[in-house]
């Protein structure tokens, strides 16, 4: 009994000290994080929790239905691929070839209208909007200085920072990208209520435009540039320029930091597999959607080739990232993709006229090189279809 009392007293002291640390450091976002993770039996964010945040609706317009191929869902996914897809916590899979849906499958109670978080696919969406803003003359080019839009970046090393540096994850800003620490940027931005103040805590500490380092804060900062350039909220601009013209069936929801606040632009775009697939199809068609050029084709071409940078971790030449798109050369094809942290993918295989979407509920830890193994399973299946 005395031992239990000592343990209880020790735990109470730990909680008091932790609470003092949180309050002193100003990291009050930790409270919301604890309530919505550990107290719900989770270790991190999940795909269904957009309802715990304020959201801005990404309005849809007139729906343009997806065509389905004559062989739609008639050929079962081969067992070796299906087993890997199912065992890696997939909730949705969509294969589009030659402009029509050929394979569509859902798991765990999800369906074609289920709204879930696409996480860092949102970064690619911000990149699309930058191309549109450049075409409209609201941003001069990718070389325009961030300080032209945000005065806080007019002095010192920050004065060298350009839109391109944010697009290519080469800003030199000291954002931290730990998904474990509750005090790192991702947790602050996700559970906090003031994105502007959070981003302002970090500064340019290294020369921009030299090294690739994947940091979510870069995209969040880029979204502030977009809003300043266009005079519109990111979700509203996305709705006007992409979601409505693409004929999305359902509205999407972009989570905010607070009521009527800023979009969590580095993540937290909530939609469904069929509507997300439209974005991959748009890039497959070089930005042209049934005769309307939504994203400049020249910008798309620049987006899907590796930026001229080196990897920060080992100094090797960057081969996997462009303007907010990931990419790889596989089986003699140049493939590019948007991806989210729990296994969300929009994959574009231009030479085979394929777009595939896979949504999942948990991260796949096994990797081949710098990409999850499940990605190669998805590619192998798509390429043999």
C-alpha positions as CSV (number, residue, x, y, z in Angstrom):
1,X,0.0,0.0,0.0
2,X,2.8,2.4,0.9
3,X,4.5,1.6,-2.4
4,X,1.3,2.5,-4.3
5,X,1.0,5.7,-2.4
6,X,4.6,6.6,-3.3
7,X,4.0,5.8,-6.9
8,X,0.9,7.9,-6.9
9,X,2.6,10.8,-5.2
10,X,5.5,10.6,-7.7
11,X,3.1,10.6,-10.7
12,X,1.2,13.6,-9.2
13,X,4.5,15.5,-8.8
14,X,5.4,14.6,-12.4
15,X,2.1,16.0,-13.7
16,X,2.5,19.2,-11.7
17,X,6.0,19.7,-13.0
18,X,4.9,18.9,-16.6
19,X,2.0,21.4,-16.3
20,X,4.4,24.1,-15.0
21,X,6.8,23.4,-17.9
22,X,3.9,23.7,-20.4
23,X,2.7,27.0,-19.0
24,X,6.2,28.5,-18.7
25,X,7.1,27.6,-22.2
26,X,3.8,28.8,-23.7
27,X,3.2,25.4,-25.3
28,X,-0.4,25.2,-24.3
29,X,-1.2,23.3,-27.5
30,X,0.0,20.3,-25.7
31,X,-3.2,20.2,-23.7
32,X,-5.3,19.8,-26.8
33,X,-2.8,17.3,-28.1
34,X,-3.0,15.1,-25.0
35,X,-6.9,15.3,-24.9
36,X,-7.1,14.2,-28.6
37,X,-4.4,11.6,-28.7
38,X,-3.3,9.8,-25.5
39,X,-6.7,10.3,-23.7
40,X,-8.3,8.7,-26.7
41,X,-5.9,5.8,-26.9
42,X,-3.9,7.2,-29.9
43,X,-0.3,8.1,-30.3
44,X,-0.7,10.7,-33.0
45,X,-3.1,12.5,-35.4
46,X,-5.6,10.4,-37.3
47,X,-7.6,10.7,-40.5
48,X,-11.0,11.3,-39.0
49,X,-10.5,14.1,-36.5
50,X,-11.1,17.2,-38.7
51,X,-14.2,17.7,-36.6
52,X,-12.2,18.7,-33.6
53,X,-10.9,21.8,-35.5
54,X,-12.5,24.8,-37.1
55,X,-12.8,24.3,-40.8
56,X,-13.3,26.4,-43.9
57,X,-15.4,24.7,-46.5
58,X,-13.9,24.3,-50.0
59,X,-17.1,24.7,-52.0
60,X,-17.9,22.4,-54.9
61,X,-19.9,23.5,-57.9
62,X,-21.5,21.4,-60.7
63,X,-20.5,17.8,-60.4
64,X,-18.7,16.2,-63.4
65,X,-19.0,12.4,-62.8
66,X,-16.0,10.2,-63.4
67,X,-16.5,7.8,-66.3
68,X,-16.0,4.1,-65.5
69,X,-14.3,1.7,-67.9
70,X,-16.0,-1.3,-69.4
71,X,-13.9,-3.5,-67.2
72,X,-14.7,-1.5,-64.0
73,X,-14.0,-3.7,-61.0
74,X,-14.3,-6.9,-63.2
75,X,-10.8,-8.0,-62.7
76,X,-9.9,-8.8,-59.1
77,X,-6.7,-7.3,-57.7
78,X,-4.1,-10.1,-57.7
79,X,-3.7,-11.7,-54.3
80,X,0.0,-10.7,-53.8
81,X,-1.0,-7.0,-54.3
82,X,-4.3,-7.1,-52.5
83,X,-2.7,-8.7,-49.4
84,X,-0.1,-5.9,-49.2
85,X,-2.6,-3.2,-49.8
86,X,-5.0,-4.5,-47.2
87,X,-2.4,-5.3,-44.6
88,X,-1.0,-1.8,-44.7
89,X,-4.1,-0.1,-43.3
90,X,-5.6,1.0,-46.6
91,X,-9.1,2.5,-46.5
92,X,-9.4,3.4,-50.2
93,X,-7.9,2.5,-53.5
94,X,-8.7,4.0,-57.0
95,X,-7.0,3.2,-60.3
96,X,-7.7,5.4,-63.3
97,X,-6.3,4.5,-66.7
98,X,-7.0,6.1,-70.0
99,X,-9.2,8.7,-68.2
100,X,-11.7,6.3,-66.6
101,X,-12.0,4.4,-63.3
102,X,-11.0,0.8,-63.7
103,X,-10.5,-0.4,-60.1
104,X,-12.2,1.0,-56.9
105,X,-12.1,-0.6,-53.5
106,X,-12.7,0.5,-49.9
107,X,-12.1,-1.0,-46.5
108,X,-13.0,-0.5,-42.8
109,X,-16.4,1.1,-43.4
110,X,-15.1,3.9,-45.7
111,X,-16.6,4.7,-49.1
112,X,-16.5,6.9,-52.1
113,X,-17.9,9.9,-50.2
114,X,-16.0,9.5,-46.9
115,X,-14.2,12.6,-45.8
116,X,-10.7,12.0,-44.4
117,X,-7.5,14.0,-43.9
118,X,-5.1,13.8,-46.8
119,X,-2.4,15.3,-44.6
120,X,0.6,16.5,-46.6
121,X,-1.1,16.1,-49.9
122,X,-2.1,19.6,-49.0
123,X,1.4,20.8,-49.7
124,X,1.0,19.8,-53.3
125,X,-2.3,21.7,-53.5
126,X,-0.6,24.9,-52.3
127,X,2.0,24.4,-55.0
128,X,-0.7,24.2,-57.6
129,X,-2.2,27.5,-56.4
130,X,1.2,29.2,-56.6
131,X,1.3,28.3,-60.3
132,X,-2.2,29.8,-60.8
133,X,-1.2,32.9,-58.9
134,X,1.8,33.4,-61.1
135,X,-0.3,33.0,-64.3
136,X,-2.7,35.6,-62.9
137,X,0.2,38.0,-62.2
138,X,-0.4,38.1,-58.5
139,X,3.0,36.6,-58.0
140,X,5.7,37.7,-60.5
141,X,7.5,34.3,-60.7
142,X,8.9,31.7,-58.4
143,X,12.0,33.9,-58.0
144,X,10.0,36.7,-56.3
145,X,11.1,37.5,-52.8
146,X,8.9,36.5,-49.8
147,X,9.6,39.9,-48.3
148,X,7.6,41.5,-51.1
149,X,4.5,40.0,-49.5
150,X,5.5,39.6,-45.8
151,X,7.5,42.5,-44.4
152,X,9.1,40.4,-41.6
153,X,11.2,38.7,-44.3
154,X,12.8,41.9,-45.7
155,X,16.0,42.0,-43.6
156,X,19.0,39.8,-43.0
157,X,19.2,36.3,-44.4
158,X,15.4,36.3,-44.7
159,X,15.7,38.9,-47.5
160,X,17.1,36.3,-49.8
161,X,14.1,34.0,-49.3
162,X,12.0,33.4,-52.5
163,X,8.8,31.6,-53.3
164,X,10.9,28.9,-55.0
165,X,12.8,28.2,-51.8
166,X,9.5,27.5,-50.1
167,X,8.2,25.4,-52.9
168,X,11.3,23.2,-53.0
169,X,11.9,22.9,-49.2
170,X,15.2,24.8,-49.4
171,X,14.4,27.8,-47.2
172,X,17.2,27.4,-44.7
173,X,14.6,28.1,-41.9
174,X,15.1,26.3,-38.7
175,X,11.7,24.6,-38.6
176,X,11.8,21.2,-36.8
177,X,10.0,18.3,-38.3
178,X,9.7,15.8,-35.5
179,X,6.4,13.8,-35.4
180,X,7.3,12.5,-31.9
181,X,8.0,15.6,-29.9
182,X,5.0,17.5,-28.6
183,X,7.1,20.6,-28.6
184,X,8.2,20.5,-32.3
185,X,6.7,22.5,-35.1
186,X,4.2,19.9,-36.4
187,X,2.5,19.5,-33.0
188,X,2.5,23.3,-32.4
189,X,1.0,23.9,-35.8
190,X,-1.5,21.1,-35.7
191,X,-2.9,21.5,-32.2
192,X,-2.1,25.2,-31.7
193,X,-4.4,28.2,-32.4
194,X,-2.1,30.8,-33.9
195,X,-0.2,29.7,-37.0
196,X,1.2,33.1,-37.8
197,X,2.8,33.4,-34.3
198,X,4.1,29.8,-34.5
199,X,5.8,30.4,-37.9
200,X,7.3,33.6,-36.6
201,X,9.2,31.7,-33.9
202,X,11.5,30.3,-36.6
203,X,14.1,32.1,-38.7
204,X,16.4,31.7,-41.7
205,X,19.6,30.3,-40.2
206,X,21.2,28.8,-43.4
207,X,21.6,30.1,-46.9
208,X,18.4,29.5,-48.9
209,X,18.4,27.5,-52.1
210,X,21.2,25.0,-51.5
211,X,19.9,22.1,-49.4
212,X,16.6,20.1,-49.5
213,X,15.1,19.6,-46.1
214,X,11.5,18.6,-45.8
215,X,9.9,21.0,-43.4
216,X,6.1,21.6,-43.1
217,X,6.6,25.2,-42.0
218,X,7.8,26.1,-45.4
219,X,4.4,25.3,-46.9
220,X,2.6,27.1,-44.2
221,X,4.7,30.2,-44.8
222,X,4.0,29.9,-48.5
223,X,0.3,29.9,-47.8
224,X,0.7,33.3,-46.1
225,X,2.4,34.5,-49.2
226,X,-0.5,33.2,-51.3
227,X,-3.1,35.0,-49.1
228,X,-1.2,38.2,-49.2
229,X,-0.7,38.0,-53.0
230,X,-4.3,37.1,-53.9
231,X,-6.2,38.8,-51.1
232,X,-8.2,35.6,-50.6
233,X,-8.3,32.8,-48.0
234,X,-6.5,29.7,-49.3
235,X,-9.6,27.5,-49.2
236,X,-11.7,30.0,-51.1
237,X,-9.0,30.5,-53.7
238,X,-8.7,26.8,-54.1
239,X,-12.4,26.4,-54.5
240,X,-12.6,29.1,-57.1
241,X,-9.6,28.1,-59.2
242,X,-9.6,24.3,-58.8
243,X,-12.4,22.5,-56.9
244,X,-15.3,24.1,-58.7
245,X,-13.8,23.9,-62.2
246,X,-12.7,20.3,-61.6
247,X,-16.3,19.3,-61.0
248,X,-15.7,17.8,-57.5
249,X,-18.7,16.0,-56.2
250,X,-18.5,17.1,-52.6
251,X,-17.1,20.1,-50.7
252,X,-13.8,19.6,-49.0
253,X,-12.8,21.0,-45.6
254,X,-9.6,22.7,-44.8
255,X,-8.9,22.8,-41.1
256,X,-8.0,26.1,-39.5
257,X,-6.0,27.2,-36.5
258,X,-8.9,29.0,-35.0
259,X,-12.4,30.3,-35.8
260,X,-12.1,32.2,-39.1
261,X,-8.4,31.7,-38.9
262,X,-5.7,30.5,-41.2
263,X,-5.7,27.2,-43.1
264,X,-3.3,24.5,-41.9
265,X,-1.9,24.6,-45.4
266,X,0.9,22.1,-44.8
267,X,-1.7,19.5,-44.0
268,X,-5.4,19.0,-43.2
269,X,-7.2,19.1,-46.5
270,X,-10.1,16.7,-45.9
271,X,-11.8,15.0,-48.9
272,X,-12.4,11.7,-50.6
273,X,-10.5,9.4,-53.1
274,X,-12.6,10.2,-56.1
275,X,-12.3,14.0,-55.8
276,X,-8.7,13.9,-54.9
277,X,-8.0,11.9,-58.0
278,X,-9.1,14.9,-60.1
279,X,-6.0,16.7,-59.0
280,X,-3.7,14.0,-60.3
281,X,-5.7,13.7,-63.5
282,X,-5.4,17.5,-64.0
283,X,-1.6,17.3,-63.8
284,X,-1.6,14.2,-66.1
285,X,-3.4,16.4,-68.6
286,X,-0.8,19.2,-68.1
287,X,-3.2,21.4,-66.3
288,X,-5.9,21.3,-69.0
289,X,-9.4,20.2,-67.9
290,X,-11.8,19.7,-70.7
291,X,-10.4,22.6,-72.7
292,X,-9.8,25.0,-69.8
293,X,-6.2,25.6,-68.7
294,X,-6.5,25.6,-65.0
295,X,-2.7,25.4,-64.1
296,X,-0.1,26.7,-66.6
297,X,1.5,23.8,-68.4
298,X,5.0,25.4,-68.2
299,X,4.7,25.6,-64.4
300,X,3.6,21.9,-64.3
301,X,6.7,20.9,-66.3
302,X,8.9,22.8,-63.8
303,X,7.1,21.2,-60.9
304,X,7.6,17.6,-61.7
305,X,11.4,17.5,-62.2
306,X,13.9,17.5,-59.3
307,X,14.9,20.9,-57.9
308,X,18.7,21.6,-58.3
309,X,19.6,21.0,-54.7
310,X,21.4,18.5,-52.5
311,X,20.0,16.4,-49.7
312,X,20.8,17.9,-46.3
313,X,21.4,14.5,-44.6
314,X,24.1,13.2,-46.9
315,X,25.0,15.8,-49.6
316,X,23.8,13.7,-52.5
317,X,22.1,15.2,-55.5
318,X,18.3,15.6,-54.9
319,X,16.2,13.4,-57.2
320,X,12.9,13.1,-55.3
321,X,11.3,16.6,-55.0
322,X,10.3,19.4,-57.3
323,X,7.7,22.2,-56.7
324,X,5.9,20.4,-53.8
325,X,5.7,17.1,-55.8
326,X,7.6,14.0,-54.9
327,X,9.0,11.9,-57.7
328,X,11.0,8.9,-58.7
329,X,12.2,7.0,-61.8
330,X,10.9,3.5,-61.7
331,X,10.8,0.8,-64.4
332,X,11.9,3.3,-67.0
333,X,9.1,5.7,-66.2
334,X,9.2,9.1,-64.5
335,X,6.5,9.0,-61.8
336,X,5.4,11.9,-59.6
337,X,3.2,11.9,-56.5
338,X,1.6,13.8,-53.7
339,X,1.8,12.0,-50.3
340,X,0.5,12.3,-46.8
341,X,2.1,11.1,-43.6
342,X,-0.3,8.2,-42.9
343,X,0.0,6.7,-46.4
344,X,-2.1,8.9,-48.6
345,X,-1.0,9.0,-52.2
346,X,-2.0,10.6,-55.5
347,X,0.3,8.9,-58.0
348,X,0.7,10.1,-61.6
349,X,2.3,7.8,-64.2
350,X,2.2,9.9,-67.4
351,X,3.7,7.4,-69.9
352,X,1.1,4.8,-68.9
353,X,-1.8,7.3,-68.7
354,X,-2.5,6.3,-65.1
355,X,-3.5,8.1,-61.9
356,X,-4.0,6.1,-58.7
357,X,-5.2,7.2,-55.3
358,X,-4.6,5.3,-52.1
359,X,-5.8,6.4,-48.7
360,X,-4.8,4.8,-45.4
361,X,-5.2,5.2,-41.7
362,X,-1.7,4.4,-40.4
363,X,1.9,5.0,-41.6
364,X,3.8,2.2,-43.2
365,X,7.3,2.0,-41.6
366,X,9.1,-0.3,-44.0
367,X,11.0,1.5,-46.6
368,X,12.9,0.9,-49.8
369,X,15.5,3.7,-50.1
370,X,13.7,6.9,-49.2
371,X,10.1,5.8,-50.0
372,X,7.7,3.4,-48.2
373,X,7.7,-0.2,-49.6
374,X,3.9,0.0,-50.1
375,X,4.4,2.7,-52.7
376,X,6.3,0.2,-54.9
377,X,3.5,-2.3,-54.5
378,X,1.0,0.3,-55.7
379,X,3.3,1.1,-58.6
380,X,3.9,-2.5,-59.6
381,X,0.1,-3.2,-59.6
382,X,-0.7,-0.1,-61.6
383,X,2.0,-0.7,-64.2
384,X,0.9,-4.3,-64.8
385,X,-2.8,-3.4,-65.2
